[in-house]
Amino acid sequence: MDAKNDKLIRMTTQPVKKLILRLAGPTIASMLISSLYNMADTFFVGRIGTFATAGVGLIFPLMTLMQACGFFFGQGSGNYVSRALGANKIEDAEKMAATGFFCALIAGALILGLGQLFAGPILQVLGADTARVAQETVDHARAYYTTLLFGAPFVLASCVLNNQMRFQGNAFFSMIGLVSGAVLNIGLDPLFIFAFRMGVKGAAAATAMSQCFSFCVLYLGTLRSDTLKIRFRNLTPSGHYLKNIVAGGLPSLLRQGLGSVATLCLNAAAAAAVPLSQADAAIAAFSVVSRVMFFTFSALLGFGQGFQPVCGYNWGARKFDRVREGYLFCVKVGVIALLLVSACTFAFARPIVSLFRDDPEVIRMGAVAMRCQSCSLPLMAVVASSNMLFQTAGKPVRATILAVARQGMAFIPCVLLLPRLVDPPIWGVYLSQPIADLVTFLLALPMMVHILKRFRLALRDSDVMP
């Protein structure tokens, strides 16, 4: 109890900016290294060929969907846990931590079982159809898919432990768990792919084994730190806890789930927007760009995740001045950082894409797509910071709207319609993401202005909630 009370005092009294920076360091590292799972597969699979890169790119939505489910339980339970700890409700927080963890394990087992049972139809939905792509691409996609699924329970459980540790202010232990898995993955990829001659199946096996190892390290971290312990006796799948998991986790599920759907639409649009002989190269190009841009964006997400426990503790303690200060700090730092990142990805687009694949068509299309997306990336600082504030503060409607806006309400319609309206059609695919980013920013801007006004009212009147 003393450790929990000491942490509550630190989170609600220490300077906000220093707290965020201290917590953001490990979370930024965690997000960057976590994204290396997919980056490593793309890099080493790129040594096999364009068909292999395209096949793995087709399965990328599956990994995104698994992570979306993990973040649903992790963010849903973690948000609640931080507010409960801020209000000094320790037993309540312990019940939510256990409920979120065990629900995620069950969901992961279901994904594994159903995914293997309905592998054929799911692969067709993912785009592994010889009507637009080569048979070699389909074969690579199937090999990667069937092996990757075995990591599903560990992906979901790791996401829950990672998020719960972060929301309790133990970002360092969270980072250690993710870093260890990523380092193992980078080491196993070339061993399985080339030394054991397993091809893309080796890349999937390396990822699944690394996720299992990461889960073990994270679980040990909960036992060795002052994080809430996961105990089966605390599992409480009541309506109260499940409702709060949905309220806190739905924005993450929709954001990343729609990201998975958006990738499906992107792959289909890219393949249809070029001559049939270039379809596999187009899928490979956008697969590389998607991973690189997510890697750059993940640093912002990590910084925002450093803000979330500060927001949760201080919101629970009704210290809204500290929440407002932290929110504005995240917006300012995020805009500046993404401006620098955008300049680099715009200037060095061709060399970056060529690191993953030496196919001239992949490099040409990938460089144009990366430069287009770089132009709108800084706008996402406002969107991401606002989304995390609303999600952590228990504002599910606004958080959900922002979560679905970028990839759901904006990108999917753009990527489906613009190629029909633009000549050549591939430019419709190139422009879809920057247009979607602009629309999402314009939606987030009035929400940002409104919450800042509510903060000013709350600071004048203690009975007013933002």
C-alpha positions in Angstrom: 0.0 0.0 0.0 2.8 2.4 0.8 4.4 1.9 -2.6 1.0 2.7 -4.3 0.5 5.8 -2.1 4.0 7.0 -2.9 3.4 6.6 -6.6 0.1 8.5 -6.3 1.9 11.4 -4.6 4.6 11.5 -7.2 2.2 11.4 -10.1 0.1 14.2 -8.7 2.8 16.5 -7.4 6.0 16.3 -9.4 6.4 18.7 -12.4 4.2 17.6 -15.2 6.7 18.1 -18.1 9.4 16.2 -16.2 7.0 13.4 -15.4 5.9 13.0 -19.0 9.5 13.1 -20.3 10.6 10.5 -17.8 7.7 8.2 -18.7 7.8 8.9 -22.4 11.4 7.8 -22.8 10.7 4.1 -22.2 7.4 4.3 -24.0 8.9 5.9 -27.1 11.6 3.1 -27.1 8.9 0.5 -26.6 6.8 1.8 -29.6 9.8 2.1 -31.9 11.1 -1.3 -31.0 7.6 -2.9 -31.1 7.3 -1.6 -34.7 10.6 -3.3 -35.5 8.7 -6.7 -35.4 7.1 -5.8 -38.7 10.1 -3.8 -40.0 12.4 -6.7 -39.4 10.2 -9.1 -41.3 9.9 -6.6 -44.2 13.6 -6.1 -44.3 14.7 -9.7 -44.3 11.7 -11.0 -46.4 12.7 -8.3 -48.9 15.9 -10.2 -49.5 13.8 -13.1 -50.8 12.0 -11.1 -53.5 9.1 -8.9 -54.5 6.6 -11.7 -54.4 7.6 -12.5 -50.8 7.3 -8.9 -49.8 3.9 -8.6 -51.4 2.7 -11.8 -49.7 3.8 -10.6 -46.2 2.2 -7.3 -47.0 -1.1 -9.0 -47.6 -1.0 -10.5 -44.1 0.0 -7.3 -42.4 -3.7 -6.5 -41.6 -3.9 -9.7 -39.5 -1.0 -8.6 -37.3 -2.7 -5.1 -37.0 -6.0 -6.8 -36.0 -4.4 -8.9 -33.3 -2.6 -5.8 -31.9 -6.0 -4.0 -32.1 -7.6 -6.6 -29.9 -4.7 -6.5 -27.5 -4.9 -2.8 -27.2 -8.7 -3.0 -26.7 -8.2 -5.0 -23.5 -5.0 -3.3 -22.5 -6.1 0.3 -23.0 -9.6 -0.4 -21.7 -8.3 -2.0 -18.4 -5.3 0.3 -18.2 -7.2 3.5 -18.4 -9.5 2.4 -15.6 -6.6 1.1 -13.5 -4.8 4.5 -13.6 -8.0 6.4 -12.6 -8.7 3.9 -9.8 -5.2 4.3 -8.5 -5.5 8.0 -8.7 -8.6 7.8 -6.5 -6.7 5.4 -4.2 -9.1 2.4 -5.0 -6.5 -0.4 -5.0 -8.8 -3.4 -4.8 -10.9 -2.0 -7.6 -7.8 -1.6 -9.8 -6.6 -5.2 -9.0 -9.9 -6.6 -10.2 -9.8 -4.7 -13.4 -6.2 -5.7 -14.1 -7.0 -9.4 -13.8 -10.2 -9.1 -15.8 -8.5 -7.4 -18.7 -5.6 -9.9 -18.8 -7.6 -13.1 -18.7 -10.2 -11.8 -21.2 -7.3 -11.1 -23.6 -5.9 -14.6 -23.3 -9.3 -16.1 -24.1 -9.7 -13.8 -27.1 -6.3 -14.7 -28.4 -7.1 -18.4 -28.2 -10.3 -17.8 -30.1 -8.4 -15.9 -32.8 -5.9 -18.8 -33.1 -8.6 -21.5 -33.4 -11.0 -19.7 -35.7 -8.2 -18.3 -37.8 -6.8 -21.8 -38.5 -10.3 -23.3 -39.0 -11.3 -20.7 -41.6 -7.9 -20.1 -43.2 -9.0 -20.3 -46.8 -11.8 -17.7 -46.7 -9.8 -15.4 -44.5 -6.8 -15.5 -46.9 -9.2 -14.5 -49.7 -10.5 -11.6 -47.7 -6.9 -10.5 -47.0 -6.3 -10.3 -50.8 -4.5 -13.7 -51.4 -6.5 -14.1 -54.7 -4.8 -15.0 -57.9 -7.1 -12.8 -59.9 -4.9 -9.7 -59.3 -1.6 -11.1 -57.8 0.8 -13.9 -58.8 0.5 -17.4 -57.4 3.9 -17.0 -55.8 2.5 -14.1 -53.8 -0.5 -16.2 -52.6 1.8 -19.1 -51.6 4.0 -16.8 -49.5 0.9 -15.2 -47.9 -0.5 -18.6 -46.9 2.8 -19.8 -45.4 3.2 -16.6 -43.4 -0.4 -16.5 -42.2 -0.7 -20.1 -40.9 2.5 -19.8 -38.8 1.9 -16.3 -37.5 -1.4 -17.2 -36.0 0.2 -19.3 -33.3 1.5 -16.1 -31.7 -2.1 -14.6 -31.3 -2.6 -15.4 -27.5 0.8 -14.0 -26.7 0.3 -10.8 -28.8 -2.9 -10.0 -27.0 -1.6 -10.8 -23.5 1.6 -8.9 -24.1 -0.4 -5.8 -25.2 -2.4 -6.0 -22.0 0.6 -6.3 -19.7 2.4 -3.6 -21.6 -0.5 -1.1 -21.3 -1.3 -1.9 -17.7 2.3 -1.4 -16.7 2.5 1.9 -18.5 -0.7 3.3 -17.0 0.7 2.5 -13.6 3.9 4.5 -14.3 6.2 1.5 -14.8 7.1 2.3 -18.4 10.7 1.0 -17.9 9.6 -2.6 -17.2 7.2 -2.4 -20.1 10.1 -1.3 -22.4 12.3 -4.2 -21.2 9.6 -6.7 -22.2 9.1 -5.3 -25.7 12.8 -4.7 -26.3 13.7 -8.3 -25.4 11.2 -9.7 -27.9 12.2 -7.3 -30.7 15.9 -8.1 -30.3 15.1 -11.8 -30.3 13.0 -11.4 -33.5 15.7 -9.5 -35.3 18.2 -12.3 -34.4 15.8 -15.2 -35.3 14.7 -13.7 -38.7 17.9 -14.3 -40.7 18.5 -17.6 -38.8 15.1 -19.1 -39.7 14.7 -17.5 -43.2 18.2 -18.2 -44.6 20.1 -20.6 -42.3 17.2 -23.0 -41.8 15.8 -22.2 -45.3 12.2 -21.7 -44.0 11.5 -18.6 -46.2 8.6 -16.4 -45.1 7.4 -19.2 -42.8 10.6 -18.6 -40.9 9.8 -14.9 -40.6 6.4 -15.7 -39.1 7.9 -18.3 -36.7 10.5 -15.8 -35.5 7.7 -13.2 -34.8 5.5 -15.7 -33.0 8.3 -17.0 -30.8 9.5 -13.5 -30.0 6.0 -12.5 -29.0 5.9 -15.5 -26.6 9.3 -14.5 -25.1 8.2 -10.9 -24.7 5.0 -12.1 -22.9 7.1 -14.1 -20.4 9.4 -11.2 -19.7 6.5 -8.8 -19.2 4.8 -11.2 -16.8 8.0 -11.6 -14.8 8.1 -7.8 -14.7 4.7 -7.6 -13.0 6.1 -9.9 -10.3 9.4 -8.1 -9.8 8.0 -4.5 -9.8 5.4 -2.5 -7.8 2.9 -3.1 -10.6 -0.4 -4.7 -9.6 -0.1 -8.5 -9.6 -2.3 -10.5 -12.0 -4.2 -13.0 -9.8 -6.9 -15.4 -11.1 -8.9 -14.8 -7.9 -9.3 -11.2 -8.9 -10.9 -12.1 -12.2 -14.3 -10.3 -12.1 -16.1 -10.4 -15.5 -19.0 -8.4 -14.2 -21.0 -5.9 -16.3 -19.2 -3.0 -14.6 -15.7 -4.0 -15.5 -16.6 -5.2 -19.0 -18.4 -2.0 -19.7 -15.4 0.1 -18.7 -13.1 -2.1 -20.8 -15.3 -1.4 -23.8 -15.5 2.3 -23.0 -11.7 2.7 -22.6 -10.6 0.2 -25.2 -13.1 0.7 -28.1 -11.2 3.7 -29.5 -8.0 1.7 -29.8 -9.9 -1.3 -31.2 -11.6 0.9 -33.8 -8.5 2.9 -34.6 -6.3 -0.2 -35.2 -9.1 -2.4 -36.5 -10.0 0.1 -39.1 -6.3 0.4 -39.8 -6.4 -3.3 -40.7 -9.4 -2.7 -43.0 -7.7 0.3 -44.5 -4.7 -1.8 -45.4 -6.9 -4.3 -47.1 -8.5 -1.5 -49.1 -5.1 0.0 -49.9 -3.7 -3.3 -51.1 -6.8 -3.8 -53.4 -6.7 -0.2 -54.7 -2.9 -0.3 -55.3 -3.2 -3.6 -57.3 -6.1 -2.3 -59.3 -4.6 1.1 -60.1 -1.6 -0.2 -62.1 -1.2 -2.6 -65.0 -1.6 -6.2 -64.0 2.2 -6.9 -64.4 2.9 -4.2 -61.7 0.3 -5.3 -59.1 2.7 -7.2 -56.9 5.2 -4.4 -57.0 2.5 -1.9 -56.0 1.4 -4.0 -53.0 5.1 -4.4 -52.0 5.7 -0.7 -52.3 2.8 0.4 -50.1 3.6 -2.4 -47.7 7.1 -0.9 -47.2 5.8 2.6 -46.9 3.1 1.6 -44.4 5.7 0.1 -42.1 8.2 2.9 -42.4 5.5 5.6 -41.7 4.1 3.7 -38.8 7.7 3.4 -37.4 8.0 7.2 -37.6 4.5 7.8 -36.2 5.1 5.4 -33.3 7.5 7.8 -31.6 4.6 10.3 -31.3 2.4 7.5 -30.0 5.1 6.6 -27.4 5.3 10.2 -26.3 1.5 10.4 -25.9 1.5 7.2 -23.9 3.9 8.8 -21.5 1.2 11.4 -21.0 -1.6 8.9 -20.4 -0.6 7.7 -16.9 -0.1 11.4 -15.8 -3.5 12.2 -17.3 -5.2 9.3 -15.6 -3.8 9.8 -12.1 -4.4 13.5 -12.1 -7.9 13.2 -13.6 -8.8 10.8 -10.9 -7.3 13.2 -8.3 -9.3 16.1 -10.0 -6.1 18.1 -10.7 -7.2 19.4 -14.1 -4.6 22.1 -14.3 -1.9 19.4 -14.5 -3.9 17.5 -17.1 -4.2 20.6 -19.3 -0.5 21.4 -18.9 0.5 18.0 -20.0 -1.9 17.9 -22.9 -0.6 21.2 -24.4 3.0 20.1 -23.8 2.3 16.9 -25.8 0.7 18.8 -28.7 3.6 21.3 -29.0 6.4 18.6 -28.8 4.5 16.4 -31.2 4.1 19.0 -33.9 7.8 20.0 -33.7 9.0 16.3 -33.7 6.8 15.3 -36.7 7.9 18.3 -38.7 11.5 17.1 -38.4 10.6 13.5 -39.2 8.5 14.6 -42.2 11.4 16.6 -43.6 13.7 13.5 -43.4 11.3 11.0 -44.9 10.5 13.4 -47.7 14.1 14.1 -48.5 15.3 10.5 -48.3 12.3 8.6 -49.5 14.0 6.7 -52.3 17.0 5.5 -50.2 14.7 4.5 -47.4 12.5 2.4 -49.7 15.5 0.9 -51.4 16.7 -0.5 -48.0 13.8 -3.0 -48.1 13.6 -3.8 -51.8 15.9 -3.3 -54.8 13.1 -3.6 -57.4 13.0 -0.3 -59.4 9.2 -0.3 -59.6 8.8 -0.8 -55.9 11.3 2.0 -55.2 9.6 4.4 -57.7 6.1 3.9 -56.3 7.2 3.7 -52.7 9.1 7.0 -52.9 6.1 8.9 -54.2 3.8 7.4 -51.6 6.2 8.2 -48.8 6.6 11.9 -49.9 2.9 12.4 -50.1 2.3 11.0 -46.6 5.2 13.0 -45.2 3.4 16.2 -46.1 0.5 15.6 -43.7 2.2 13.7 -40.9 2.7 16.7 -38.5 -1.1 17.2 -38.4 -1.4 14.0 -36.5 0.2 15.4 -33.4 -3.0 17.2 -32.5 -5.2 14.2 -33.4 -3.1 11.7 -31.4 -2.7 13.9 -28.3 -6.4 14.7 -28.2 -7.4 11.1 -28.8 -5.3 9.9 -25.8 -6.6 12.7 -23.6 -10.3 11.8 -24.3 -9.6 8.0 -24.0 -7.8 8.3 -20.7 -10.2 10.8 -19.2 -13.2 8.5 -19.8 -14.7 10.4 -22.8 -15.4 7.4 -25.1 -17.6 9.2 -27.6 -15.1 11.9 -28.6 -12.2 9.4 -28.3 -14.0 6.9 -30.6 -14.9 9.6 -33.2 -11.2 10.6 -33.5 -10.1 7.0 -33.5 -12.3 6.0 -36.5 -11.9 9.3 -38.4 -8.5 8.9 -39.9 -8.6 5.3 -41.3 -12.4 4.8 -41.3 -14.4 7.9 -42.1 -11.6 9.5 -44.2 -9.0 7.1 -45.6 -11.2 4.2 -46.7 -13.6 6.3 -48.8 -10.7 8.2 -50.3 -8.8 5.1 -51.3 -11.9 3.6 -52.8 -13.1 6.7 -54.7 -10.0 8.8 -55.7 -8.5 6.2 -58.0 -11.7 6.3 -60.0 -11.6 10.1 -60.3 -7.8 10.8 -60.8 -5.8 10.0 -63.9 -3.5 8.1 -63.6 -5.4 6.1 -60.9 -2.3 5.4 -58.9 -2.2 9.1 -57.9 -5.6 8.6 -56.3 -4.0 6.0 -54.0 -0.9 8.2 -53.4 -3.1 11.2 -52.3 -5.6 9.2 -50.1 -3.6 9.3 -46.9 -2.6 13.0 -46.9 -6.2 14.0 -47.7 -7.5 11.7 -44.9 -5.0 13.2 -42.4 -6.2 16.7 -43.3 -9.9 15.8 -42.8 -9.1 14.2 -39.5 -7.1 17.3 -38.3 -10.0 19.6 -39.2 -12.3 17.3 -37.2 -10.0 17.3 -34.2 -9.4 21.0 -34.1 -12.8 22.1 -32.7 -12.6 19.3 -30.2 -9.3 20.6 -29.0 -10.6 24.2 -28.7 -13.7 22.9 -26.7 -11.7 20.8 -24.2 -9.4 23.8 -23.5 -12.4 26.0 -22.8 -13.8 23.3 -20.4 -10.4 23.2 -18.6 -10.6 26.9 -18.1 -14.1 26.6 -16.6 -13.0 23.7 -14.3 -10.0 25.7 -13.0 -12.4 28.6 -12.0 -15.1 26.3 -10.6 -14.0 23.1 -8.8 -17.5 21.5 -9.4 -17.2 21.7 -13.2 -15.8 18.7 -15.0 -13.9 19.2 -18.3 
